[in-house]
């Protein structure tokens, strides 16, 4: 019976869903959590790196890869999967593959950031009194060390909004 169930699971995972594949990008922080936005209610799979890590069958949730035990959860009311206790090694492409009801295959690229490398926000303020302008420069930098800067100029004084 166990072999028969494994063969069915293998077949279902290997047969592509009829629905077009959708992709999204998700981000998380080490130690945090992320919820995949795709509900699976009856039969479906969570795949990471080409390996099935968990499945729902007949509204019962089963973890297949032990490294996800006590970290990957399925909400039987919403059908959503949540990965908790995020680690940098969790970064990669996850596939949620639903085989019944609304059939779909959705891929999500998850990037997990180290808490120490969260985006930094630096607001610099300069006032040009002669021209009655306030200039704000907002610089945001992240782990990749690229900085995006935006400058906003506001006129001050009577008649300004």
C-alpha positions in Angstrom: 0.0 0.0 0.0 2.8 2.4 0.9 4.6 1.7 -2.4 1.3 2.2 -4.3 0.8 5.6 -2.5 4.4 6.7 -3.4 3.9 5.8 -7.0 0.7 7.9 -7.2 2.5 10.8 -5.5 5.5 10.5 -7.9 3.1 10.5 -10.8 1.1 13.5 -9.6 4.3 15.5 -8.9 5.8 14.7 -12.3 2.6 15.5 -14.3 2.5 19.2 -14.9 -0.6 21.1 -14.0 -2.9 22.3 -16.7 -2.8 25.9 -15.4 -0.2 28.3 -16.5 2.7 28.8 -14.1 2.8 32.0 -12.2 5.9 33.5 -10.6 6.5 35.9 -7.8 9.3 37.2 -5.5 9.0 36.9 -1.7 11.4 38.2 0.9 11.9 37.3 4.5 14.3 37.9 7.4 16.3 35.2 9.3 14.2 33.9 12.1 11.0 35.4 10.5 8.3 33.7 8.5 6.7 33.8 5.0 3.3 32.7 3.9 2.9 31.5 0.3 -0.2 33.1 -1.2 -1.6 29.9 -2.9 -4.3 27.9 -1.2 -4.2 24.1 -1.5 -7.3 22.5 0.0 -7.4 18.9 -1.1 -4.3 17.6 -2.9 -1.1 19.5 -3.6 2.6 19.8 -3.1 5.3 22.1 -1.9 8.5 21.7 -3.9 11.9 23.2 -3.2 15.0 22.6 -5.3 13.1 20.0 -7.4 12.3 17.9 -4.2 8.8 17.6 -2.8 9.2 18.8 0.8 5.5 18.5 1.9 2.1 17.6 0.7 -1.6 17.8 1.4 -3.7 14.8 0.6 -7.3 14.5 1.5 -7.0 17.6 3.7 -4.2 16.0 5.7 -0.8 17.6 5.8 2.5 15.6 5.7 6.1 16.8 5.9 8.3 14.8 3.6 11.7 16.4 4.3 12.6 16.3 8.0 14.4 19.7 7.8 11.0 21.3 7.5 9.4 19.6 10.5 8.2 22.2 13.0 8.9 25.0 10.5 6.5 24.4 7.6 2.8 24.6 8.5 -0.4 24.3 6.5 -3.6 26.1 7.6 -6.5 23.7 6.9 -9.0 26.7 6.9 -7.2 28.9 4.4 -5.1 26.2 2.6 -2.0 28.4 2.9 1.5 27.2 3.7 3.7 29.2 6.1 7.5 28.6 6.6 8.7 29.8 10.0 12.2 30.2 11.5 13.6 31.3 8.2 17.2 30.5 7.5 19.5 31.9 4.7 19.5 28.3 3.3 15.8 28.6 2.7 16.4 31.1 -0.1 15.5 29.7 -3.5 12.5 28.8 -5.7 9.4 27.2 -4.1 6.7 25.7 -6.2 3.1 25.3 -4.9 1.4 22.7 -7.0 -2.3 22.2 -6.6 -3.8 19.1 -8.3 -7.5 19.5 -7.4 -10.2 22.2 -7.2 -8.4 25.2 -8.7 -5.5 23.4 -10.5 -2.3 25.6 -10.7 1.4 25.6 -10.4 2.9 28.8 -8.8 6.6 29.4 -8.3 7.9 31.8 -5.7 11.5 33.0 -5.5 12.2 33.5 -1.8 15.1 35.6 -0.6 16.0 35.4 3.1 18.1 38.3 4.4 20.3 38.3 7.4 18.9 40.6 10.1 22.2 42.5 10.2 21.9 43.3 6.6 18.4 44.7 6.5 17.9 47.8 4.3 19.3 50.9 6.0 17.4 54.1 5.7 19.4 57.3 6.0 17.6 60.6 5.7 19.7 63.7 5.2 18.2 67.1 5.6 19.6 70.3 4.1 17.9 73.7 4.2 18.6 76.4 1.7 17.3 79.4 3.5 17.7 81.9 0.6 15.5 79.9 -1.7 13.1 78.6 1.0 13.5 75.0 -0.1 13.8 72.0 2.1 15.8 69.2 0.4 15.4 65.7 1.7 17.7 62.9 0.4 16.6 59.4 1.2 19.3 56.7 0.7 18.3 53.0 1.0 21.0 50.3 0.9 20.7 46.6 1.4 22.9 43.5 1.6 24.1 43.8 -2.0 25.5 47.2 -1.1 23.7 49.0 -3.9 22.3 52.3 -2.8 19.2 53.9 -4.2 18.8 57.6 -3.6 15.8 59.8 -3.9 15.7 63.6 -3.4 12.6 65.5 -2.7 12.5 69.4 -2.8 9.8 71.3 -0.9 9.2 75.1 -1.0 8.7 76.5 2.5 7.0 79.7 3.6 3.8 81.6 2.9 1.8 80.4 -0.1 3.5 77.0 -0.2 1.6 73.8 0.2 
